[in-house]
Amino acid sequence: MAYIDYYKVLGISKTAGTEEIKKAYRKLARKFHPDLNPDDKEAHRKFQEINEAHEVLSDPEKRKKYDQYGENWQHAEQFEQARSRQQQPYGQSGPGSGFEGFGGAGFDAGGFSDFFESMFGGGGARQSRSHSRFKGRDYNAELQLNLTDAYKTHQQTITVNEKNVRITIPAGIENGQKIRLKGYGEPGVNGGPAGDLYITFSIINNTAFKRDGNNLYLTHPLPLYTALLGGEVLVDTMDGKVKLKVKPLTQNGSQIRLRDKGFPVYKKEGSFGDLYITWQVQLPTHLSEKEKEVFQQLADLKN
């Protein structure tokens, strides 16, 4: 029956306080809990050791006894009996070897080591059935969407813990936006609630539009003759083409706004941002001799 260094088991110093002991225990207990490691015998052994260490160090009396005798634990009983005879009236029996009602262990380890039972008595420990409920860990995932997908409310199926989960993605979701799916994280321990699933959206722009919040921006080519004389042009929007009137003498780089033709506002059905069109006047790349004559005449008129 080898001596067990409970401080080393929990990874804490001998000066650790109550909160530090509790924090270290919960972290390790969650990691090695049998429910999360059903086929891992080493994890079961480790969990029992962690539980045992917490059983002792979280109880001031047990910790005092453990710190007092340490590696000399095999002689603890003799020391206790001698002390009892000195302190108690003649004829009164000494304290029993068992400790009743071990509390705060957090989990039922299903047995304690020989070291523990020899030092503290095993009866009360075996009867301990206290359970602490722990929430499962949260999961984090990234989901990629095309900008055209984010434009409309739609459903997608994702796989979480080998289970298919169908989620509704509202129109107008932002790049980098995070949503929470309650209860889709790691299962809880001892009946505790499951963790949550946090999904971060990565929006890939698969369009010619530039998105800024709920507004969209588009640079559209405009033939020189239309810019000079005016006319009509078909322009793409996210929900189809629209025909726009172009005023005569429209300048290169000038901008117009189409109200409510931008991106949908997140979780506000029927609300949209605006679409801004910037005209890019196109110069001809080839002129016939006749066209050159016409432009020359125009130049002469200007001069």
Summary of the structure (lengths in Angstrom):
residues: 303
radius of gyration: 37.7
end to end distance: 110.4
largest distance: 133.1
contacts: 801
relative contact order: 0.09
helix: 33%
strand: 25%
